[in-house]
Amino acid sequence: MSDYTNPEHYTVHPSGVECIQITEHMMFNLGSAIKYIWRVDLKHSDNGIADLKKAAWYINREIKRREKNDC
């Protein structure tokens, strides 16, 4: 039976490290971008394009947040 709260693509990274062990120490946007990059080739059959676009979205959101706070 599959665990919907911790699916296989969360735990099969070749490093043996689970992504959450890294991202829980980061701000939300950066952690989310890392999450999608971490699992880029483990989930979708689109050569990772969807996950890379999601990562880029979070990175761009973080850039905008930081630019706004620099004012």
Distance bins in CASP14 RR format, pairs under 12 A and 6 or more apart:
PFRMAT RR
TARGET T0000
AUTHOR 0000-0000-0000
RMODE 2
METHOD distances of the structure
MODEL  1
1 7 0 0 0 0 0 1 0 0 0 0 0
1 8 0 0 0 0 0 1 0 0 0 0 0
2 8 1 0 0 1 0 0 0 0 0 0 0
2 9 0 0 0 0 0 1 0 0 0 0 0
2 10 0 0 0 0 0 1 0 0 0 0 0
2 11 0 0 0 0 0 1 0 0 0 0 0
3 9 0 0 0 0 0 1 0 0 0 0 0
3 10 0 0 0 0 1 0 0 0 0 0 0
3 11 0 0 0 0 1 0 0 0 0 0 0
4 10 0 0 0 0 0 1 0 0 0 0 0
5 11 0 0 0 0 0 1 0 0 0 0 0
5 20 0 0 0 0 0 1 0 0 0 0 0
6 12 0 0 0 0 0 1 0 0 0 0 0
6 18 0 0 0 0 1 0 0 0 0 0 0
6 19 0 0 0 0 0 1 0 0 0 0 0
6 20 0 0 0 0 1 0 0 0 0 0 0
7 18 0 0 0 0 0 1 0 0 0 0 0
7 19 0 0 0 0 0 1 0 0 0 0 0
7 39 0 0 0 0 1 0 0 0 0 0 0
7 42 0 0 0 0 1 0 0 0 0 0 0
7 43 0 0 0 0 1 0 0 0 0 0 0
8 18 0 0 0 0 0 1 0 0 0 0 0
8 39 0 0 0 0 0 1 0 0 0 0 0
8 42 0 0 0 0 1 0 0 0 0 0 0
8 43 0 0 0 0 1 0 0 0 0 0 0
9 18 0 0 0 0 0 1 0 0 0 0 0
9 19 0 0 0 0 1 0 0 0 0 0 0
9 35 0 0 0 0 0 1 0 0 0 0 0
9 36 0 0 0 0 0 1 0 0 0 0 0
9 38 0 0 0 0 1 0 0 0 0 0 0
9 39 1 0 1 0 0 0 0 0 0 0 0
9 40 0 0 0 0 0 1 0 0 0 0 0
9 41 0 0 0 0 1 0 0 0 0 0 0
9 42 1 0 1 0 0 0 0 0 0 0 0
9 43 1 0 1 0 0 0 0 0 0 0 0
9 44 0 0 0 0 1 0 0 0 0 0 0
9 48 0 0 0 0 0 1 0 0 0 0 0
9 51 0 0 0 0 1 0 0 0 0 0 0
10 16 0 0 0 0 0 1 0 0 0 0 0
10 17 0 0 0 0 0 1 0 0 0 0 0
10 18 1 0 0 1 0 0 0 0 0 0 0
10 19 1 0 0 1 0 0 0 0 0 0 0
10 20 1 0 0 1 0 0 0 0 0 0 0
10 21 0 0 0 0 0 1 0 0 0 0 0
10 23 0 0 0 0 0 1 0 0 0 0 0
10 35 0 0 0 0 1 0 0 0 0 0 0
10 38 0 0 0 0 1 0 0 0 0 0 0
10 39 1 0 0 1 0 0 0 0 0 0 0
10 42 0 0 0 0 1 0 0 0 0 0 0
10 43 0 0 0 0 1 0 0 0 0 0 0
11 17 0 0 0 0 1 0 0 0 0 0 0
11 18 1 0 1 0 0 0 0 0 0 0 0
11 19 0 0 0 0 1 0 0 0 0 0 0
11 20 0 0 0 0 1 0 0 0 0 0 0
11 21 0 0 0 0 0 1 0 0 0 0 0
11 38 0 0 0 0 0 1 0 0 0 0 0
11 39 0 0 0 0 0 1 0 0 0 0 0
11 42 0 0 0 0 1 0 0 0 0 0 0
12 18 0 0 0 0 1 0 0 0 0 0 0
12 19 0 0 0 0 0 1 0 0 0 0 0
12 38 0 0 0 0 0 1 0 0 0 0 0
12 39 0 0 0 0 1 0 0 0 0 0 0
12 41 0 0 0 0 0 1 0 0 0 0 0
12 42 1 0 1 0 0 0 0 0 0 0 0
12 43 0 0 0 0 1 0 0 0 0 0 0
13 19 1 0 0 1 0 0 0 0 0 0 0
13 20 0 0 0 0 0 1 0 0 0 0 0
13 21 0 0 0 0 0 1 0 0 0 0 0
13 22 0 0 0 0 0 1 0 0 0 0 0
13 34 0 0 0 0 0 1 0 0 0 0 0
13 35 0 0 0 0 0 1 0 0 0 0 0
13 37 0 0 0 0 0 1 0 0 0 0 0
13 38 1 0 0 1 0 0 0 0 0 0 0
13 39 1 0 0 1 0 0 0 0 0 0 0
13 40 0 0 0 0 0 1 0 0 0 0 0
13 41 0 0 0 0 1 0 0 0 0 0 0
13 42 1 0 0 1 0 0 0 0 0 0 0
13 43 0 0 0 0 0 1 0 0 0 0 0
14 38 0 0 0 0 0 1 0 0 0 0 0
14 39 0 0 0 0 0 1 0 0 0 0 0
14 41 0 0 0 0 1 0 0 0 0 0 0
14 42 0 0 0 0 1 0 0 0 0 0 0
15 21 0 0 0 0 0 1 0 0 0 0 0
15 22 0 0 0 0 1 0 0 0 0 0 0
15 38 0 0 0 0 1 0 0 0 0 0 0
15 39 0 0 0 0 0 1 0 0 0 0 0
15 42 0 0 0 0 0 1 0 0 0 0 0
16 22 0 0 0 0 0 1 0 0 0 0 0
16 38 0 0 0 0 0 1 0 0 0 0 0
17 23 0 0 0 0 0 1 0 0 0 0 0
17 34 0 0 0 0 0 1 0 0 0 0 0
17 38 0 0 0 0 1 0 0 0 0 0 0
18 24 0 0 0 0 1 0 0 0 0 0 0
18 35 0 0 0 0 0 1 0 0 0 0 0
18 38 0 0 0 0 1 0 0 0 0 0 0
18 39 0 0 0 0 0 1 0 0 0 0 0
18 42 0 0 0 0 0 1 0 0 0 0 0
19 25 0 0 0 0 0 1 0 0 0 0 0
19 26 0 0 0 0 0 1 0 0 0 0 0
19 31 0 0 0 0 1 0 0 0 0 0 0
19 32 0 0 0 0 0 1 0 0 0 0 0
19 33 0 0 0 0 0 1 0 0 0 0 0
19 34 1 0 0 1 0 0 0 0 0 0 0
19 35 1 0 1 0 0 0 0 0 0 0 0
19 36 0 0 0 0 1 0 0 0 0 0 0
19 37 0 0 0 0 1 0 0 0 0 0 0
19 38 1 0 1 0 0 0 0 0 0 0 0
19 39 1 0 0 1 0 0 0 0 0 0 0
19 40 0 0 0 0 0 1 0 0 0 0 0
19 42 0 0 0 0 1 0 0 0 0 0 0
19 43 0 0 0 0 0 1 0 0 0 0 0
19 51 0 0 0 0 0 1 0 0 0 0 0
20 26 0 0 0 0 0 1 0 0 0 0 0
20 31 0 0 0 0 1 0 0 0 0 0 0
20 32 0 0 0 0 0 1 0 0 0 0 0
20 34 0 0 0 0 0 1 0 0 0 0 0
20 35 0 0 0 0 1 0 0 0 0 0 0
20 38 0 0 0 0 1 0 0 0 0 0 0
20 39 0 0 0 0 0 1 0 0 0 0 0
21 31 0 0 0 0 0 1 0 0 0 0 0
21 34 0 0 0 0 0 1 0 0 0 0 0
21 35 0 0 0 0 0 1 0 0 0 0 0
21 38 0 0 0 0 0 1 0 0 0 0 0
22 30 0 0 0 0 0 1 0 0 0 0 0
22 31 1 0 0 1 0 0 0 0 0 0 0
22 32 0 0 0 0 0 1 0 0 0 0 0
22 33 0 0 0 0 0 1 0 0 0 0 0
22 34 1 0 0 1 0 0 0 0 0 0 0
22 35 0 0 0 0 1 0 0 0 0 0 0
22 37 0 0 0 0 0 1 0 0 0 0 0
22 38 1 0 0 1 0 0 0 0 0 0 0
22 39 0 0 0 0 0 1 0 0 0 0 0
23 29 0 0 0 0 0 1 0 0 0 0 0
23 30 0 0 0 0 1 0 0 0 0 0 0
23 31 1 0 1 0 0 0 0 0 0 0 0
23 32 1 0 0 1 0 0 0 0 0 0 0
23 33 0 0 0 0 1 0 0 0 0 0 0
23 34 1 0 1 0 0 0 0 0 0 0 0
23 35 1 0 1 0 0 0 0 0 0 0 0
23 36 0 0 0 0 0 1 0 0 0 0 0
23 37 0 0 0 0 0 1 0 0 0 0 0
23 38 0 0 0 0 1 0 0 0 0 0 0
23 39 0 0 0 0 0 1 0 0 0 0 0
23 55 0 0 0 0 0 1 0 0 0 0 0
23 58 0 0 0 0 0 1 0 0 0 0 0
24 30 0 0 0 0 0 1 0 0 0 0 0
24 31 0 0 0 0 1 0 0 0 0 0 0
24 32 0 0 0 0 0 1 0 0 0 0 0
24 34 0 0 0 0 0 1 0 0 0 0 0
24 35 0 0 0 0 0 1 0 0 0 0 0
25 31 0 0 0 0 1 0 0 0 0 0 0
25 34 0 0 0 0 0 1 0 0 0 0 0
26 32 0 0 0 0 1 0 0 0 0 0 0
26 33 0 0 0 0 1 0 0 0 0 0 0
26 34 1 0 0 1 0 0 0 0 0 0 0
26 35 0 0 0 0 1 0 0 0 0 0 0
26 38 0 0 0 0 0 1 0 0 0 0 0
26 58 0 0 0 0 0 1 0 0 0 0 0
26 62 0 0 0 0 0 1 0 0 0 0 0
27 33 0 0 0 0 0 1 0 0 0 0 0
27 34 0 0 0 0 0 1 0 0 0 0 0
27 58 0 0 0 0 0 1 0 0 0 0 0
27 59 0 0 0 0 0 1 0 0 0 0 0
27 61 0 0 0 0 0 1 0 0 0 0 0
27 62 1 0 0 1 0 0 0 0 0 0 0
27 65 0 0 0 0 1 0 0 0 0 0 0
27 66 0 0 0 0 0 1 0 0 0 0 0
27 69 0 0 0 0 0 1 0 0 0 0 0
28 34 0 0 0 0 0 1 0 0 0 0 0
28 35 0 0 0 0 0 1 0 0 0 0 0
28 58 0 0 0 0 1 0 0 0 0 0 0
28 61 0 0 0 0 1 0 0 0 0 0 0
28 62 0 0 0 0 1 0 0 0 0 0 0
28 65 0 0 0 0 1 0 0 0 0 0 0
29 35 0 0 0 0 0 1 0 0 0 0 0
29 36 0 0 0 0 0 1 0 0 0 0 0
29 54 0 0 0 0 0 1 0 0 0 0 0
29 55 0 0 0 0 0 1 0 0 0 0 0
29 56 0 0 0 0 0 1 0 0 0 0 0
29 57 0 0 0 0 1 0 0 0 0 0 0
29 58 1 0 1 0 0 0 0 0 0 0 0
29 59 1 0 0 1 0 0 0 0 0 0 0
29 60 0 0 0 0 1 0 0 0 0 0 0
29 61 1 0 1 0 0 0 0 0 0 0 0
29 62 1 1 0 0 0 0 0 0 0 0 0
29 63 0 0 0 0 1 0 0 0 0 0 0
29 64 0 0 0 0 1 0 0 0 0 0 0
29 65 1 0 0 1 0 0 0 0 0 0 0
29 66 0 0 0 0 1 0 0 0 0 0 0
30 36 0 0 0 0 0 1 0 0 0 0 0
30 37 0 0 0 0 0 1 0 0 0 0 0
30 55 0 0 0 0 0 1 0 0 0 0 0
30 58 1 0 0 1 0 0 0 0 0 0 0
30 59 1 0 0 1 0 0 0 0 0 0 0
30 60 0 0 0 0 0 1 0 0 0 0 0
30 61 0 0 0 0 1 0 0 0 0 0 0
30 62 1 0 1 0 0 0 0 0 0 0 0
30 63 0 0 0 0 0 1 0 0 0 0 0
30 65 0 0 0 0 0 1 0 0 0 0 0
30 66 0 0 0 0 0 1 0 0 0 0 0
31 37 0 0 0 0 1 0 0 0 0 0 0
31 38 0 0 0 0 1 0 0 0 0 0 0
31 54 0 0 0 0 0 1 0 0 0 0 0
31 55 0 0 0 0 1 0 0 0 0 0 0
31 58 1 0 0 1 0 0 0 0 0 0 0
31 59 0 0 0 0 0 1 0 0 0 0 0
31 61 0 0 0 0 0 1 0 0 0 0 0
31 62 0 0 0 0 1 0 0 0 0 0 0
32 38 0 0 0 0 0 1 0 0 0 0 0
32 39 0 0 0 0 0 1 0 0 0 0 0
32 51 0 0 0 0 0 1 0 0 0 0 0
32 54 1 0 0 1 0 0 0 0 0 0 0
32 55 1 0 0 1 0 0 0 0 0 0 0
32 56 0 0 0 0 0 1 0 0 0 0 0
32 57 0 0 0 0 1 0 0 0 0 0 0
32 58 1 0 1 0 0 0 0 0 0 0 0
32 59 0 0 0 0 1 0 0 0 0 0 0
32 60 0 0 0 0 0 1 0 0 0 0 0
32 61 0 0 0 0 1 0 0 0 0 0 0
32 62 0 0 0 0 1 0 0 0 0 0 0
33 39 0 0 0 0 0 1 0 0 0 0 0
33 40 0 0 0 0 0 1 0 0 0 0 0
33 51 0 0 0 0 0 1 0 0 0 0 0
33 52 0 0 0 0 1 0 0 0 0 0 0
33 53 0 0 0 0 0 1 0 0 0 0 0
33 54 0 0 0 0 1 0 0 0 0 0 0
33 55 1 0 1 0 0 0 0 0 0 0 0
33 56 1 0 0 1 0 0 0 0 0 0 0
33 57 0 0 0 0 1 0 0 0 0 0 0
33 58 1 0 1 0 0 0 0 0 0 0 0
33 59 1 0 1 0 0 0 0 0 0 0 0
33 60 0 0 0 0 1 0 0 0 0 0 0
33 61 0 0 0 0 1 0 0 0 0 0 0
33 62 1 0 0 1 0 0 0 0 0 0 0
33 63 0 0 0 0 0 1 0 0 0 0 0
34 40 0 0 0 0 0 1 0 0 0 0 0
34 51 0 0 0 0 0 1 0 0 0 0 0
34 54 0 0 0 0 0 1 0 0 0 0 0
34 55 1 0 0 1 0 0 0 0 0 0 0
34 58 0 0 0 0 1 0 0 0 0 0 0
34 59 0 0 0 0 1 0 0 0 0 0 0
34 62 0 0 0 0 0 1 0 0 0 0 0
35 42 0 0 0 0 0 1 0 0 0 0 0
35 43 0 0 0 0 0 1 0 0 0 0 0
35 51 0 0 0 0 1 0 0 0 0 0 0
35 54 0 0 0 0 1 0 0 0 0 0 0
35 55 0 0 0 0 1 0 0 0 0 0 0
35 58 0 0 0 0 1 0 0 0 0 0 0
35 59 0 0 0 0 0 1 0 0 0 0 0
36 42 0 0 0 0 0 1 0 0 0 0 0
36 43 0 0 0 0 1 0 0 0 0 0 0
36 44 0 0 0 0 0 1 0 0 0 0 0
36 48 0 0 0 0 1 0 0 0 0 0 0
36 49 0 0 0 0 0 1 0 0 0 0 0
36 50 0 0 0 0 1 0 0 0 0 0 0
36 51 1 0 1 0 0 0 0 0 0 0 0
36 52 1 0 0 1 0 0 0 0 0 0 0
36 53 0 0 0 0 1 0 0 0 0 0 0
36 54 1 0 1 0 0 0 0 0 0 0 0
36 55 1 1 0 0 0 0 0 0 0 0 0
36 56 0 0 0 0 1 0 0 0 0 0 0
36 57 0 0 0 0 1 0 0 0 0 0 0
36 58 1 0 0 1 0 0 0 0 0 0 0
36 59 0 0 0 0 1 0 0 0 0 0 0
37 43 0 0 0 0 0 1 0 0 0 0 0
37 48 0 0 0 0 1 0 0 0 0 0 0
37 51 1 0 0 1 0 0 0 0 0 0 0
37 52 1 0 0 1 0 0 0 0 0 0 0
37 53 0 0 0 0 0 1 0 0 0 0 0
37 54 0 0 0 0 1 0 0 0 0 0 0
37 55 1 0 1 0 0 0 0 0 0 0 0
37 56 0 0 0 0 1 0 0 0 0 0 0
37 58 0 0 0 0 1 0 0 0 0 0 0
37 59 0 0 0 0 1 0 0 0 0 0 0
38 48 0 0 0 0 0 1 0 0 0 0 0
38 51 0 0 0 0 1 0 0 0 0 0 0
38 52 0 0 0 0 0 1 0 0 0 0 0
38 54 0 0 0 0 0 1 0 0 0 0 0
38 55 0 0 0 0 1 0 0 0 0 0 0
39 48 0 0 0 0 1 0 0 0 0 0 0
39 50 0 0 0 0 0 1 0 0 0 0 0
39 51 1 0 0 1 0 0 0 0 0 0 0
39 52 0 0 0 0 0 1 0 0 0 0 0
39 54 0 0 0 0 0 1 0 0 0 0 0
39 55 0 0 0 0 1 0 0 0 0 0 0
40 46 0 0 0 0 0 1 0 0 0 0 0
40 47 0 0 0 0 1 0 0 0 0 0 0
40 48 1 0 1 0 0 0 0 0 0 0 0
40 49 0 0 0 0 1 0 0 0 0 0 0
40 50 0 0 0 0 1 0 0 0 0 0 0
40 51 1 0 1 0 0 0 0 0 0 0 0
40 52 1 0 0 1 0 0 0 0 0 0 0
40 53 0 0 0 0 0 1 0 0 0 0 0
40 54 0 0 0 0 1 0 0 0 0 0 0
40 55 1 0 0 1 0 0 0 0 0 0 0
40 56 0 0 0 0 0 1 0 0 0 0 0
41 47 0 0 0 0 1 0 0 0 0 0 0
41 48 1 0 0 1 0 0 0 0 0 0 0
41 49 0 0 0 0 0 1 0 0 0 0 0
41 50 0 0 0 0 0 1 0 0 0 0 0
41 51 0 0 0 0 1 0 0 0 0 0 0
41 52 0 0 0 0 0 1 0 0 0 0 0
42 48 0 0 0 0 1 0 0 0 0 0 0
42 51 0 0 0 0 1 0 0 0 0 0 0
43 49 0 0 0 0 0 1 0 0 0 0 0
43 50 0 0 0 0 1 0 0 0 0 0 0
43 51 1 0 0 1 0 0 0 0 0 0 0
43 52 0 0 0 0 0 1 0 0 0 0 0
43 54 0 0 0 0 0 1 0 0 0 0 0
44 50 1 0 1 0 0 0 0 0 0 0 0
44 51 1 0 0 1 0 0 0 0 0 0 0
44 52 0 0 0 0 1 0 0 0 0 0 0
44 53 0 0 0 0 0 1 0 0 0 0 0
44 54 0 0 0 0 0 1 0 0 0 0 0
45 51 0 0 0 0 0 1 0 0 0 0 0
46 52 0 0 0 0 1 0 0 0 0 0 0
46 53 0 0 0 0 1 0 0 0 0 0 0
46 54 0 0 0 0 0 1 0 0 0 0 0
47 53 0 0 0 0 0 1 0 0 0 0 0
48 54 0 0 0 0 1 0 0 0 0 0 0
48 55 0 0 0 0 1 0 0 0 0 0 0
48 56 0 0 0 0 0 1 0 0 0 0 0
49 55 0 0 0 0 0 1 0 0 0 0 0
49 56 0 0 0 0 0 1 0 0 0 0 0
50 56 0 0 0 0 0 1 0 0 0 0 0
50 57 0 0 0 0 0 1 0 0 0 0 0
51 57 0 0 0 0 0 1 0 0 0 0 0
51 58 0 0 0 0 0 1 0 0 0 0 0
52 58 0 0 0 0 0 1 0 0 0 0 0
52 59 0 0 0 0 0 1 0 0 0 0 0
53 59 0 0 0 0 0 1 0 0 0 0 0
53 60 0 0 0 0 0 1 0 0 0 0 0
54 60 0 0 0 0 0 1 0 0 0 0 0
54 61 0 0 0 0 0 1 0 0 0 0 0
55 61 0 0 0 0 0 1 0 0 0 0 0
55 62 0 0 0 0 0 1 0 0 0 0 0
56 62 0 0 0 0 0 1 0 0 0 0 0
56 63 0 0 0 0 0 1 0 0 0 0 0
57 63 0 0 0 0 0 1 0 0 0 0 0
57 64 0 0 0 0 0 1 0 0 0 0 0
58 64 0 0 0 0 0 1 0 0 0 0 0
58 65 0 0 0 0 0 1 0 0 0 0 0
59 65 0 0 0 0 0 1 0 0 0 0 0
59 66 0 0 0 0 0 1 0 0 0 0 0
60 66 0 0 0 0 0 1 0 0 0 0 0
60 67 0 0 0 0 0 1 0 0 0 0 0
61 67 0 0 0 0 0 1 0 0 0 0 0
61 68 0 0 0 0 0 1 0 0 0 0 0
62 68 0 0 0 0 0 1 0 0 0 0 0
62 69 0 0 0 0 0 1 0 0 0 0 0
63 69 0 0 0 0 0 1 0 0 0 0 0
63 70 0 0 0 0 0 1 0 0 0 0 0
64 70 0 0 0 0 0 1 0 0 0 0 0
64 71 0 0 0 0 0 1 0 0 0 0 0
65 71 0 0 0 0 0 1 0 0 0 0 0
END
